[in-house]
Amino acid sequence: MLVITLICNLGMSTSMLVDKMAEYAKKKGVEADVEAKAFQRIDDRVHKTDILLVGPQIRHLTKKFQAQYGGEVPVIETMNMSDYALVKADKIFESAYAAYLEKTKK
């Protein structure tokens, strides 16, 4: 199962994407566990995460997360601001999943 964690300031704005992203993954035939967390609670889930997506409002933390968890989490990236604002879960998923497949060669 693919574990995707969306991180934002409070974990609320990304929660809108969670259901849409899980639904989209299912349509693509990918079993995914998608959850949103506030960045302060990243340690609750990061150690079992395959894809860590950072909300645009805290994009300044992306490099910190990459340095801290990059050896453990295959994909750590900031979500595209427009796709995030428009809740385009399909585009966000496709971008992150392609990066995941490339890094893990699956």
N, C-alpha and C positions, 0 to 999 in steps of 0.2 A: 504494500500500500504506500502510495506517495503521500508524504506529510508536508503540507504547505502551511506556513505561518505568516500571517500578515501583521505587521507591526505599525502602530501609529502612536500619536500622542496619548490618547486615552483608550484606544481599542474600540471606540464607538463608530468612527467614520468608516473604518475598514470593515466593520461588521456587515455593512450593506453589500459588500462584495462576496462575503463568505458563501452564502447560499447560492448566489449566481455562479460563482466559480466552481463550487462542488457539483452543481447541476450540469454545467458545461463540461467538466471533466468526465462525468458519467456518460454524457452523450458521445464523448470521444473514446469511450471504452477504457478510461483510466480510473482506477479505484483511488480516490483521494480523500484524505482527512484534512479539511481546511478549517482553520481557526484564526480568529483575530485576538491580538493581545496588545495591551499598552506596552510601550517600550521598556518601562520600568519592570515589567513582569516577563521579560524575554527568557530568563533562566528557567521559567516554569515549563518551557516547551522546546527550547532551541536544541537540546541534546538529542532529540529524536526527529529533527526537522531535515527535510531534503531540500526544500526551497524556502528561503526567508525573503519576503517581499516587504520593503520599507516604504511607508507612506511618504508622499512628496513633502508633507509639512515637517517631517523630521529627516529629510534626505541628508542633512549634515552629519547624521550618525552612521550612515552607510559604511564609510571607510573604517570607522571604529569597529562595527560589527564584522566587517570583512577581516580585519586584523585579529580580532578576538576569536571568531568562530570559523574563519575561512578553512581551517584544516579539517573541520568536522562537518560543516554544512556545504554541500556541493555548489549551491547557487544562492548568492546574497546580492540582491539588486534593488534599486529604487524603482517603484512603479512609475510609469509614464504619467505625468501630471494631467494631461487631457483625458487619457483613458480612465484614470482614477476619478477625476471630477465627473465624468459622464457614466461612471460605473460600467465600463466596458470590460466585464470580467473575461469575455472570450479573448480579447486582445492581450490582456494582462497574463492570462493563463498561457496562451500560445507562445508569447515571448519567453516567459520563465521556463516553460516545459521544454522548449527548443534548447535553451541554455543548459538545462538539466541533462537532456539526452546527449548533448555534445560533450559535456564534462564527464558524464558517467559512461558514455559510449554504449548506451542501451538501445 
